[in-house]
Amino acid sequence: MTVPAYDAALLDVGLRRRYGAEGWLPLRREAGGTVVGVSAPPTRALRNDLQGTLGTPVSFEQVPQRRIVEAIVHAFPEAVAEDAADGLYHADPALSARVVLSRSQKVGLVVILVLVAAAAVLWPFPALMTVVAVASIVFLASTLFKFAVSLRGARFDLVSRVRPDEIAALSDEELPIYTVLVPVFREARIVGRLVENLGRLDYPADKLEVLILVEEEDDETRDAIAESDPPQNFVVVTVPKGHPQTKPRACNVGLSVARGEFLVIYDAEDAPEPDQLKKTVIAFRGSGPETVVQQAALNYFNVRENVLTRMFSLEYSYWFDYMLPGLDAARLPIPLGGTSNHFRTAALRELGGWDPYNVTEDADLGIRASALGYRVGVVDSTTMEESTSRMGIFVGQRSRWIKGYMQTALVHARRPFHLTRQVGFRSFWAFALLIGGTPLTFLGVLPFTALLIGSFFVPWAAIAVSFPPVVLWLCLANFLIGNALMVYLNMMGPYKRGLFWLVPWALLNPIYWLLHSLASYKALWQLIVKPHYWEKTEHGLSTHPAPGTTQENAG
């Protein structure tokens, strides 16, 4: 790491966030004053502010922003690592997934397990029927909720539409500084593509700050970035060693040194449309201050690769085109996607950044934003991604997502009355059905499927005698209504995107859900034995050409 020459005695750990966010660093004392390195031409207001802060006259020396960021991490590695990992926990422990279960949750769980075990011993058959009935109700309620919200979303087009003439009217001088965070870990295979993709963003280089967040021990990725010869506004930020080693912890490091008025997260394989940042600036200017996030849509360049990528695309199409607009129309909490989220940086800092102990930090952040009365907008721009095309990687990725929903549900269930007061009764139950109901639904798929298959080998008369009619009807409703609704929702997905050839593949959704159920049991096990483990999704494995490549252009 190359850092500018500076006098360590002049640096104040309490000012380190200002150093990065404002783009300055005290370098040395000279002739009764302080020489300050700045990454942009200093203003009179900055001079006056720094003279008051440092207590001496100041002079300025031009220093690249990357050198200022490197100096901060080099001078304060422990403070940077501590704040990135535990800043939210220290601010409000109840909002952090660092502790899986609170004391009251542990007591409640023990009481429930004891009662269930006692009932299973004393009244085994009624206990089994009760569990099946409760699971059936949760399954059906969660599915009906998603269906109702998606139908509502189909009636609205809440995307912030930006006309080409509005983009053309923007001048470089009026554009704000925009920070792009790209957390990478063991991505040497695709960082060259990453540099190309982000290099196509249509935004003035002096207003665009791209922070590539690389773990301290990941020399292979760091070397690959250097070999790709990134532009000067691409800054490689070393994430100091620490626990947990997760994407949100790396993003918190980036947030601590970000200069932008707006900030967006991209994954290593993402290829955003070139005008996405300009569209988002216009969308933010056209919305109220309560809108603190603009979510771009996601799509996949390898949708035709195999059955798994087709199902993935169907699922995301209905989620972004119907579910999110439906949640927004009903003013319900929106769990954010993990990429292409554009934030007002000040509001993101007010929210405490991301929870590094939550492996779906995006969903958790969406709930916390809703609790403060903030809203999420959707901008009409698409980011192309690589869909997971291998079964083992898919199950690992989904197990992390489902485990994160479990974590988020447990965290926000610690103070249910407090959350209800903040977001309202409707939003609380929407949160319960979406964030809590989704993992429970997936956990129920395998047992219900086993019961269904087993029923074919048991005489109907024996089933009717053994099971109360209400339980039988609930199980039948789950199988027929639940699966039919989800197939229908997935069939809706392709219409707004014009991918009509995908519609028949939605019939495979019951099999797709079996994979989710398998992943949910892996998620539950990991929640118990290694709750903060980040199941990494490997990228760069697709046989289909990535957007913007020579292969794609030739095709």
Secondary structure as the mmCIF struct_conf table of DSSP 4:
data_model
#
loop_
_struct_conf.conf_type_id
_struct_conf.id
_struct_conf.beg_label_comp_id
_struct_conf.beg_label_asym_id
_struct_conf.beg_label_seq_id
_struct_conf.end_label_comp_id
_struct_conf.end_label_asym_id
_struct_conf.end_label_seq_id
HELX_RH_3T_P HELX_RH_3T_P1 ALA A 8 LEU A 10
HELX_RH_3T_P HELX_RH_3T_P2 VAL A 13 LEU A 15
HELX_RH_AL_P HELX_RH_AL_P1 ARG A 16 GLU A 22
TURN_TY1_P TURN_TY1_P1 GLY A 23 GLY A 23
STRN STRN1 TRP A 24 GLU A 30
TURN_TY1_P TURN_TY1_P2 ALA A 31 GLY A 32
STRN STRN2 GLY A 33 VAL A 38
BEND BEND1 SER A 39 ALA A 40
HELX_LH_PP_P HELX_LH_PP_P1 PRO A 41 THR A 43
HELX_RH_AL_P HELX_RH_AL_P2 ARG A 44 LEU A 54
BEND BEND2 GLY A 55 THR A 56
STRN STRN3 VAL A 58 GLN A 62
HELX_RH_AL_P HELX_RH_AL_P3 GLN A 65 ALA A 75
HELX_RH_AL_P HELX_RH_AL_P4 PRO A 77 ALA A 91
HELX_RH_3T_P HELX_RH_3T_P3 PRO A 93 LEU A 95
TURN_TY1_P TURN_TY1_P3 ALA A 97 ARG A 98
BEND BEND3 VAL A 99 LEU A 101
HELX_RH_AL_P HELX_RH_AL_P5 ARG A 103 LEU A 122
BEND BEND4 TRP A 123 TRP A 123
HELX_RH_AL_P HELX_RH_AL_P6 PRO A 124 ALA A 154
TURN_TY1_P TURN_TY1_P4 ARG A 155 ARG A 155
STRN STRN4 VAL A 159 SER A 160
HELX_RH_AL_P HELX_RH_AL_P7 PRO A 164 ALA A 168
TURN_TY1_P TURN_TY1_P5 ALA A 169 ALA A 169
HELX_RH_3T_P HELX_RH_3T_P4 ASP A 172 GLU A 174
HELX_LH_PP_P HELX_LH_PP_P2 LEU A 175 ILE A 177
STRN STRN5 TYR A 178 VAL A 184
BEND BEND5 PHE A 185 ARG A 186
TURN_TY1_P TURN_TY1_P6 ALA A 188 ILE A 190
HELX_RH_AL_P HELX_RH_AL_P8 VAL A 191 GLY A 199
TURN_TY1_P TURN_TY1_P7 ARG A 200 ARG A 200
BEND BEND6 TYR A 203 TYR A 203
HELX_RH_3T_P HELX_RH_3T_P5 ALA A 205 LYS A 207
STRN STRN6 LEU A 208 GLU A 215
TURN_TY1_P TURN_TY1_P8 GLU A 216 GLU A 217
HELX_RH_AL_P HELX_RH_AL_P9 ASP A 219 GLU A 227
TURN_TY1_P TURN_TY1_P9 SER A 228 SER A 228
TURN_TY1_P TURN_TY1_P10 GLN A 232 ASN A 233
STRN STRN7 PHE A 234 VAL A 239
BEND BEND7 LYS A 241 LYS A 241
BEND BEND8 HIS A 243 PRO A 244
HELX_RH_AL_P HELX_RH_AL_P10 LYS A 247 VAL A 257
BEND BEND9 GLU A 261 GLU A 261
STRN STRN8 PHE A 262 ILE A 265
TURN_TY1_P TURN_TY1_P11 ALA A 268 GLU A 269
STRN STRN9 ALA A 271 PRO A 272
TURN_TY1_P TURN_TY1_P12 PRO A 274 ASP A 275
HELX_RH_AL_P HELX_RH_AL_P11 GLN A 276 ARG A 285
TURN_TY1_P TURN_TY1_P13 GLY A 286 GLY A 286
BEND BEND10 SER A 287 SER A 287
TURN_TY1_P TURN_TY1_P14 PRO A 289 GLU A 290
STRN STRN10 THR A 291 TYR A 300
TURN_TY1_P TURN_TY1_P15 PHE A 301 ARG A 304
BEND BEND11 GLU A 305 ASN A 306
HELX_RH_AL_P HELX_RH_AL_P12 VAL A 307 TYR A 318
HELX_RH_PI_P HELX_RH_PI_P1 TRP A 319 MET A 323
HELX_RH_AL_P HELX_RH_AL_P13 LEU A 324 ALA A 329
TURN_TY1_P TURN_TY1_P16 ALA A 330 ARG A 331
HELX_LH_PP_P HELX_LH_PP_P3 PRO A 335 GLY A 337
BEND BEND12 GLY A 338 SER A 340
STRN STRN11 ASN A 341 ARG A 344
HELX_RH_AL_P HELX_RH_AL_P14 THR A 345 GLU A 350
TURN_TY1_P TURN_TY1_P17 LEU A 351 GLY A 352
BEND BEND13 GLY A 353 GLY A 353
TURN_TY1_P TURN_TY1_P18 PRO A 356 TYR A 357
TURN_TY1_P TURN_TY1_P19 VAL A 359 THR A 360
HELX_RH_AL_P HELX_RH_AL_P15 GLU A 361 ALA A 371
TURN_TY1_P TURN_TY1_P20 LEU A 372 GLY A 373
STRN STRN12 ARG A 375 GLU A 385
BEND BEND14 ARG A 390 ARG A 390
HELX_RH_AL_P HELX_RH_AL_P16 MET A 391 HIS A 412
TURN_TY1_P TURN_TY1_P21 ALA A 413 ALA A 413
BEND BEND15 ARG A 414 ARG A 415
HELX_RH_AL_P HELX_RH_AL_P17 PRO A 416 VAL A 423
HELX_RH_AL_P HELX_RH_AL_P18 PHE A 425 PHE A 431
HELX_RH_PI_P HELX_RH_PI_P2 ALA A 432 GLY A 436
HELX_RH_AL_P HELX_RH_AL_P19 GLY A 437 SER A 455
TURN_TY1_P TURN_TY1_P22 PHE A 456 PHE A 457
BEND BEND16 VAL A 458 VAL A 458
HELX_RH_AL_P HELX_RH_AL_P20 TRP A 460 SER A 466
BEND BEND17 PHE A 467 PHE A 467
HELX_RH_AL_P HELX_RH_AL_P21 PRO A 469 ALA A 477
HELX_RH_PI_P HELX_RH_PI_P3 ASN A 478 GLY A 482
HELX_RH_AL_P HELX_RH_AL_P22 ASN A 483 MET A 492
HELX_RH_3T_P HELX_RH_3T_P6 GLY A 493 TYR A 495
TURN_TY1_P TURN_TY1_P23 LYS A 496 GLY A 498
HELX_RH_3T_P HELX_RH_3T_P7 PHE A 500 LEU A 508
HELX_RH_AL_P HELX_RH_AL_P23 ASN A 509 VAL A 529
TURN_TY1_P TURN_TY1_P24 PRO A 531 HIS A 532
HELX_LH_PP_P HELX_LH_PP_P4 LYS A 536 GLU A 538
BEND BEND18 GLY A 540 GLY A 540
BEND BEND19 THR A 543 HIS A 544
HELX_LH_PP_P HELX_LH_PP_P5 PRO A 545 ALA A 546
TURN_TY1_P TURN_TY1_P25 PRO A 547 GLY A 548
BEND BEND20 THR A 549 THR A 549
HELX_RH_AL_P HELX_RH_AL_P24 THR A 550 ALA A 554
#
